[in-house]
Amino acid sequence: MDSFKNKNVVITGAGSGVGRALAHRFAREGANLLLADIEEDRVKSVADQIGDAAEGMRLDVTDRAAVFAMADMAFGRWGHVDAVFNNAGVGGGGGATNWVTPEKAYRWAFEVNFFGPLHGLHAFLPRMVERGEEAIISATSSGAGIVFPPMSHAYSASKAALIALWETTQHQLDMNSSLVRAALLFPGPHVVNSDLMNSQRNLQAQYDDPALRAGSGINSIESFQATMKMVIGHEVDLTEPEDFADYVHDAVLDDKFWVLPLTDKTKQAIRLRTEEMLTQSHPTIPQMM
């Protein structure tokens, strides 16, 4: 694919953050957009800002039937879909350690961050493959799924599982000589200035737990920066969603699978983890900030 002009694009989690920025980026190139988010007002506002080329709809990606209904809507309207960005995600949270974090924290993180993209893959990919034309199936993971920061355990676990799912998907597409390709997004290279840290605002009833409702104690970029200043002595660099959206646009058109902007520190953290695997040593806390 050499351009998103006149392409039919679906984006979940499009009401804010990276999803919203991707919607505006592809709209500037002339894409047709179906935008979905659990926050209906927000996603419809994004679609209104873009205009006639975009439609916003409410979608809870943990609802498999609803994801399939969205796919039917997209294929029914356009006949085919050129790109799907399974971007909806939550930050998880729940407790200081794995052994005190409630099970519902893991259920929530995996249902949104792993099973949400899996539902999207099942709903869209078979018809994209059957068409036999170039297309993109994407999901949004996190650097936390690679280097496992110790304070984001449920989130990290769900994002690590998503990496394995998407890698095997790309291998299978290659084995079947498909023109559809996968792409895996890692927002960055720094902490993205978004509402991810306030994910509990959309906590579904089936995952409700006091530890999740209360959040992690870091429920906004501002509180995150304040905590970083106390813990490490300084605020950390932020990446604006629009800057990452520009990076995604260029990377997927350049046929990248790992859409992974890196700093020297993140490169070193990945090298360290690989070395620990090769030497069978205990994992150490990466120096990321």
N, C-alpha and C positions, 0 to 999 in steps of 0.2 A: 504494500500500500504506500503510495507516494504523497498522499494528501488526505485530509479529512473533509475536503470540500464535497458537498452533496452526499456524504456518507451518513448512514443511519447508526446512531450511537445511543447506547443505554448506559446510564450511570446511576448506581445506588449510593446512598449517603450523600446525595447531591444538594442537601439543604444548607450545608455549611462546610467550612474547612476546605480540604483537598477536593472533595466532590464538587463543591460549588465553583472552585477555581478551575477545575477541569471543564465544567460545563461552559463557563465563559470563554475559556481558551479555545475549545472546539467550535463554539458558536462564532467566534471571530473568523474562523476559517470557512464557515458556511456549512457546518454539519446540521443534520436533523437530529433532535435530541428528545429522548424520553427520560425524564429525571424522576428519581424515586427517593423517598426518605420517610422515616417514621414520623418526622415533624412536618405535617402537611402544610401548615402555613408558611414555613420557611421554604420548602421546595417549590411551592407555587409562586412565592415571591421571586425566587431565582428565575423560574420560567417566564414570569411577567417581565422581568428585567431584560431577558433575552429577546422575547417577542414571539412572533408566529412560528418560528422554527423549533420551539421548545414546548413541551407539555410537562407539568409536574403532577405527581400523584403520591398518595400515601402508600408506604409499603413497609411492613415489618419483615425483614429478611429471614427471621426465624420461622415464618409461616410458609412452608414449602408450597402449599397450594396457591398462595398469593403470588409467589415468585413465578410459578408456572402460568398463572393468569396474566401477569405482566408480560411474559414472553409471548403468549398468544396475542395479546394486544399489539405488541411491536411487530410481530410477523404478519398479523392481519392488516395492519395499517400500511406497512412498507413492502411486504413481500419477502424481504430478507433483512438481516441485521449484519452490519459490518464490524462493529466493535461493541464489546460489553466490558464495562469497568465495574467489577464487583468490589466496591469501595467502602460500603457501610461497615462500621466497626465501633467497638466500645473499648474503654480503657481497663475494664476489670476492676480489681481492688478487693478489699474485704478483710485483710489482716496482715500482720507483720511477717508471718511465716506461713509456709505451706500447711503446717500441722494445726494452725489455729484458724486459717481461712476457711469459711464455710463452703460446703460443696456447691451451694448455689452460685458462688462466685465463679467457679470453674464451668458450671453449666451455662451460665450467662455468657462468659467469654467465648466458650467454644460454639455455642448455638449461633452467636452473631458473627464472630470472627472467622470461624471455620465452616460451620454448616451453612451459613448464609452464602458464601461463595460457592460451596458445593451445590446448593440448590440452584444457583445461577448457572453453574457449569452444566448440570443435568437439564435445566430448562432450555438453554440456548445452544449449547455446543453441538448436539446431534444434528440439528437442522442447519447449523453453520457448516459442519463437515459435509453433510449430504449435498449442499449446494455446490461445493467444489470450487469456490472462489476464495481469494485472499480475504482474511478476516482476522480479528484479534479478540482473544478472550483473556481478560486481565483480572488480577486480584491485588488488593492492597495488603501487604504484610508489614513488617517493621524490623528495624535493626535489632530490636529486642528479641526477635526470634532467632537471631544468629549468635549474638554474644551474651544473651541472657542476663541483663541487669538484675541484681538480686532483689530489688524492691517491686518488681512487676511480674510476679510469678504466674498468675492465671493468664494474664495478657501474653506474656512471653511464650507460655506453653501453647496457647491457641495459635499464635503467629508462627511458631516453629512447625506445628502440624500443617499449617497452610502452605508453608514453603515446600514440604515434602509432597503434598497433594499436587501443587502446581508444577513441580519438577517432573513428576511422573506423568502428568498430563502432556507436557511438552515432548517427553520421550515417546509417548504413545502416538501423538500427532505425527512425529517424525517417522515412526515405524509404519504408519499407515499412509505415508507420503501425502499427508494432507497439506493444503495451502493455508489452512488456519494455523495460527501460531499463538502461543501463550506469552504473557508478559507478567512479571511480578514486580509490583511497585513497593519501594521502601522510602516513605516520605523523609525528606532531609535535604542537606546533610546534617542539619542541626534540628533540635526540637522544633516541631512545626507549631506556629502560632494559630491554634485552633481550639475548638471546644471539647476536644477528646477527653481532657481531664475532668470534665463535668458530665461524663456519660450517664451517670446515675439519674440525670434529669429525665431520661427515657427508660428507666428500669421497668421492664414488664412485670406484671403481677406474679407470674409463675416463678420468677427468680427473686422475688422480694425477700430481703433479709435486712435486719437492722445494720449489720456491718457494711452492706452494700449501699443502703439508703444514705448512710452517713458519709459515704465517699471515703477517699483515702486520706483526707486532711489536706490534700493538694487538689483543689477543685477548679482551678483557673490558672492561666499563664501567670497572672500576677502573684498568686499564692505559691506557685512553683518557683518563680524567681526569688521570692522572699525566702523560701526554704533553702534554695541553693546558696543564697548569700549567707545564711546562717551556717550551713553545713560545710561549704567549700570556700567561703569567703568572698564570692563574687557571683553576679548573675551570669547566665550562660547565653551563648549566641542563639538566636532564633532564626528559623527559615519561614518566610511568608508563603502561604499556600500558592499564591500566584507564581512565585518563582519556581516552586516545585512543579506546578502545572506546565510551565514552559519547558522544564527539563523532561517531563513525561512525554510531551508532544514530540520533541526532537528524538528522544530515545526510542519510542515505539515505531516511529517512521524509519528509524535507522536499524530496525530489526533487533533491538536489544531485548533479551529475556530478563536479565537482572537490571532493573531500572533503579540503580543504587548509587546515588551521589555520595561520595566519600570524603572524609577529612583524613589527615595523617593519623589522628588518634583512632578513628574507626578502622582504618586499614591495619594499624598495629594491633587492635583488639581482635580482629579476625585472624591475623597471623598467630597471635598468642593462643587463641582457642585451637587452631589447627595443630600447633606444636604440642599443646597439652594432650590432644588426642593421639598424636604420633608417639609421644613419650609415655602415654598412659598415666599422666600425673593428675593430681587434683585440680579442679578448675579454680582460677583466681578471679578476683573482682576486677573487671576491666576499668582502666582509667579513661573514661569517656568524656568527662566534663572539663 
